[in-house]
Every structure is written in C-alpha cells, then in structure tokens.
Amino acid sequence: MVSTTLLFTTTFLVLCTLSTAHPGLMLTLVNKCPFTVWPAIHPDPGHSALKGIGSVLNTKTSVSVPAPTDFWAGQIWARTGCRNAHKQFSCTTGNCGGRLDCSRAATSTPVTLTRLNINRNGPNNISYYGVSLLHGFNVPVTVIPLIKGKGKCPTVGCSANLLQTCPEKLQLRSPKGHGPVVGCKSGCAAFGSDKLCCTNHHSTSQTCKPSSYLSSSRKHALRRLRIGMISHRPLMHDCLSPRKLQIFFCH
C-alpha cells in the first residue's frame, strides 16, 4: 500500500518567479470544472484582503481583478460542494470555518493551493506563483502567465484529476463512507508518521526525502513540481513583464 501512495505522501510545491512592470498585473480565475466552485483567498499575516474576486464562480465563467501594486502574499483555492443551510455556510472541500469570506480563516484539507507573492523587492516588482499539494488535492489547478515578456514564464500546476487514482486510504468521500471521492488527503494527513510529515528525525532536508514515484501516465499533467515536505529554494525564472496570471480550475 505504501508504494501505491508515494505520489500522495509528499508535498508538490511549485514556486516560479517572474518580474512585473507597470501597468500592474491582472489576476484571472477561470472555472472550467463541470460544476460551480467558490473561490477563496487568504492573505498571509500582515497583508490586506484581496477584493473583487467574489464568492461564486459558475462553470465556464471567469473573473478578473487587478493585483495589488504593493507587495502582497497569500493563497487562492477552489471550494466545492458549498451550501448555505440554516444560516450556516459550509463546503465539502476547502471550507474555512464556515465562512463565506476566507480572508481571516485558513482552509481545511484536502485542498489544492495556489501560492502568490506579488510585487516583491520594491521597485524591482519581483513576484512568484506556485501550485502546492502540501494539503492534498480537490480540483486540478493550472497557472498560466499571459502576454509574456522576455525570459522563462512557465505554466505550472497539475491538470490531472488525481481523485480518479487516489488510493483508498487517502480518499475523502461525501457523503462519508459511500459517496463519491471529493478529495485526496496528503500522506501526512492520512497517516501522521514522522517520515511522511517530515518531523522529528525526518525534519531536515537530508532526512526528509521526496518520493521518486510518478505514474508515467500522470507525468505529463504535473508541471514544474518540486517534491518534498521540506521547503526548498524556489525554482527561479527570469520572466519580464507578464501582464496577466490566469488560474484555471479543471483546465
């Protein structure tokens, strides 16, 4: 069982840098899933809430907002199976404490996260973007930079629906037990071992080893992924003046 879950027991972390120039960067969220998602944005401590995204994104629709002109860091994810019953808002995946606005509450797991660091380093306007499976997987997410300048501006993320191949012990089902698979937990969340969570004796870059397992049928769908629970130095790219970052759900 361990060998069949190696793909899901490590962190998949993408950190790709780009440099921006005025006019400012536009952020576009696109829902290509065959169902409605509820986008969520959670700023890092010390950063303001990012307004204008809204709370509902129907299938085959998109929304665009200008990115902050100052340094901003935070996370974006898609919530699924949301409902508002008896004045209580909740979601099957990506729930943030029963809140419609996730700016003050982090997500529950499993969930596919997009990380953004925008307009870093002051006048240089250095930014980076990434997709992480540190907290598991709920929907495919791909980040595509548009109107590229010079340099390397990679597409990053995972376009495969990993729910279809999620090992049984990592599956989140709704309704619980007999419903369809709606999320795939990380190995750390499912088993809690030091080896999978990179804790105690496995807490260093020497002892926390990434998995070498990637199903050959899935390699094409996992773009620019850095594997391992330990945060390594970001993958660096010299990308000049992209005007838009498109975040696709189910691309």
C-alpha positions in Angstrom: 0.0 0.0 0.0 2.9 2.3 0.8 4.3 2.1 -2.7 0.9 2.9 -4.3 0.6 6.1 -2.2 4.0 7.7 -2.7 2.7 10.2 -5.1 0.3 11.5 -2.5 2.5 11.3 0.6 4.8 14.1 -0.3 4.4 17.8 -1.0 4.2 19.0 -4.5 5.4 22.6 -4.4 5.9 24.9 -7.3 7.4 28.3 -6.8 8.2 30.1 -10.0 9.4 33.7 -10.1 8.6 36.4 -12.6 9.3 40.1 -12.8 6.5 42.5 -13.5 6.4 46.0 -14.9 3.7 48.7 -14.9 0.9 48.6 -15.7 0.1 46.2 -12.9 -0.5 42.5 -13.1 -4.1 41.2 -13.6 -5.3 38.1 -11.9 -7.9 36.0 -13.6 -9.7 33.0 -12.2 -11.3 30.6 -14.7 -13.6 27.8 -13.8 -13.5 25.0 -16.4 -14.9 22.4 -14.0 -18.3 21.0 -14.9 -19.6 22.3 -11.6 -19.7 25.5 -9.6 -16.7 26.4 -7.4 -16.4 29.0 -4.7 -13.0 30.7 -4.9 -11.3 31.6 -1.6 -8.5 34.0 -1.0 -6.5 34.0 2.3 -3.8 36.7 2.6 -0.6 36.0 4.6 -0.4 37.8 8.0 0.2 41.5 7.6 -1.4 41.6 4.1 -4.8 43.0 3.2 -7.7 41.1 1.9 -7.8 40.9 -1.9 -11.2 42.2 -3.0 -13.2 41.8 -6.2 -12.9 38.0 -6.8 -16.4 37.3 -5.4 -17.6 34.1 -3.8 -19.2 32.0 -6.6 -17.8 31.0 -9.9 -20.1 29.1 -12.1 -18.9 26.6 -14.7 -17.3 28.1 -17.8 -17.1 31.6 -16.3 -14.2 33.8 -15.1 -13.4 36.8 -13.1 -10.5 39.3 -13.3 -9.1 41.8 -10.8 -6.0 44.0 -10.8 -3.3 42.6 -8.5 -2.2 44.9 -5.6 0.5 47.3 -6.6 2.4 46.8 -3.4 3.9 43.6 -2.1 1.1 41.0 -1.5 1.3 37.4 -0.5 -1.4 34.8 0.0 -3.2 31.7 -1.1 -6.1 31.0 -3.5 -8.1 27.8 -3.7 -11.4 26.5 -5.0 -14.1 25.3 -2.6 -16.5 22.6 -3.8 -19.9 21.4 -2.6 -20.8 24.6 -0.8 -24.2 25.2 0.6 -25.9 27.7 2.9 -28.4 25.9 5.1 -30.0 27.2 8.3 -27.8 30.3 8.1 -24.6 28.2 8.1 -22.3 28.3 5.1 -20.2 25.2 4.6 -18.3 23.4 1.8 -17.4 19.8 1.2 -13.8 20.7 0.4 -11.8 23.9 1.0 -14.1 25.0 3.9 -12.7 27.9 6.0 -14.5 27.6 9.3 -18.0 28.0 7.8 -17.2 31.5 6.5 -18.1 32.9 3.0 -15.1 35.2 3.2 -11.9 33.3 3.9 -9.6 36.3 4.4 -9.5 35.6 8.2 -9.6 31.8 8.2 -7.4 29.2 6.6 -8.7 26.3 4.6 -9.5 22.8 5.8 -7.8 19.9 4.0 -7.6 18.3 1.5 -7.3 21.2 -1.0 -5.2 22.2 -3.9 -3.5 25.6 -3.1 -2.2 28.3 -5.3 0.6 30.5 -3.7 1.2 34.0 -4.9 3.9 36.5 -3.9 3.3 39.7 -5.9 5.5 42.8 -6.3 8.3 41.6 -4.1 11.5 43.6 -3.6 10.0 47.1 -4.1 10.9 48.8 -7.4 12.1 45.6 -9.0 8.5 44.2 -8.8 9.7 40.6 -8.5 6.9 38.1 -7.9 6.4 34.4 -8.0 3.5 32.0 -8.2 3.0 28.3 -7.5 0.7 25.3 -7.0 1.0 23.1 -4.0 -0.4 19.7 -2.9 1.0 20.1 0.6 -2.5 19.9 1.9 -3.8 17.3 -0.5 -5.9 17.7 -3.7 -9.5 18.6 -4.5 -9.5 20.0 -8.1 -6.9 20.3 -10.8 -5.3 23.8 -10.9 -3.0 25.3 -13.5 -1.4 28.7 -13.6 -0.7 30.2 -17.0 1.0 33.6 -17.5 -0.2 35.6 -20.5 1.3 38.4 -22.6 4.8 37.2 -21.9 7.9 39.3 -22.0 11.4 38.0 -22.2 12.7 35.1 -20.3 11.1 31.9 -18.9 7.4 32.2 -18.0 6.3 28.6 -17.3 2.9 27.1 -17.0 2.7 25.3 -13.6 0.3 23.1 -11.8 -1.5 19.8 -12.1 -4.1 19.3 -14.9 -4.8 15.7 -14.0 -7.8 14.7 -11.9 -6.0 12.9 -9.1 -9.2 11.9 -7.5 -9.5 9.2 -10.1 -6.3 7.5 -8.9 -6.4 8.4 -5.2 -5.6 5.4 -3.0 -8.5 4.2 -0.9 -6.8 5.1 2.4 -6.4 8.7 1.3 -9.9 9.3 -0.1 -12.3 11.8 1.3 -15.9 10.8 0.3 -19.1 12.8 0.6 -21.4 11.5 2.0 -18.8 9.9 4.2 -18.1 6.2 3.5 -20.2 5.6 0.4 -20.3 8.9 -1.5 -18.1 9.9 -4.5 -14.4 10.8 -3.9 -14.3 14.6 -3.5 -10.7 15.0 -2.1 -7.4 13.1 -1.8 -5.6 13.6 1.5 -1.8 14.0 1.8 0.1 11.1 3.3 0.9 13.2 6.3 -2.7 14.0 7.0 -3.8 10.4 6.4 -1.1 8.5 8.4 0.7 11.1 10.5 4.1 9.4 10.6 7.3 11.4 11.1 8.6 10.1 7.8 5.6 11.4 5.8 5.2 14.6 7.8 9.0 15.3 7.9 9.0 15.8 11.6 11.4 14.8 14.4 14.2 12.7 12.9 12.9 13.4 9.4 12.7 17.2 9.8 15.8 18.2 7.8 16.5 18.3 4.0 18.9 15.4 4.5 16.3 13.1 6.2 13.1 14.3 4.6 13.3 12.5 1.3 10.9 13.3 -1.6 9.2 10.5 -3.4 10.7 9.4 -6.7 7.4 7.8 -7.7 5.4 9.5 -10.5 3.0 7.4 -12.5 4.1 7.5 -16.1 0.5 8.3 -17.1 0.5 11.4 -14.9 3.9 12.9 -15.6 2.6 15.0 -18.5 0.0 16.6 -16.2 2.3 17.6 -13.4 4.2 20.7 -14.5 7.3 22.1 -12.8 6.6 20.4 -9.5 9.1 20.4 -6.6 8.6 17.4 -4.4 9.3 17.1 -0.7 7.8 18.3 2.6 10.8 20.5 3.3 10.6 23.9 1.6 13.5 24.1 -0.8 14.7 27.2 -2.7 12.1 28.3 -5.2 12.6 27.4 -8.9 13.9 30.7 -10.3 12.9 32.1 -13.7 13.7 35.4 -15.4 10.3 36.4 -16.7 9.9 40.1 -17.8 6.6 41.9 -17.8 3.8 39.4 -17.9 0.5 41.3 -17.8 -1.8 38.5 -16.5 -1.8 35.4 -14.5 -4.7 33.0 -15.2 -5.6 30.5 -12.6 -7.5 27.7 -14.1 -9.6 25.2 -12.1 -10.0 21.9 -14.1 -8.0 23.1 -17.1 
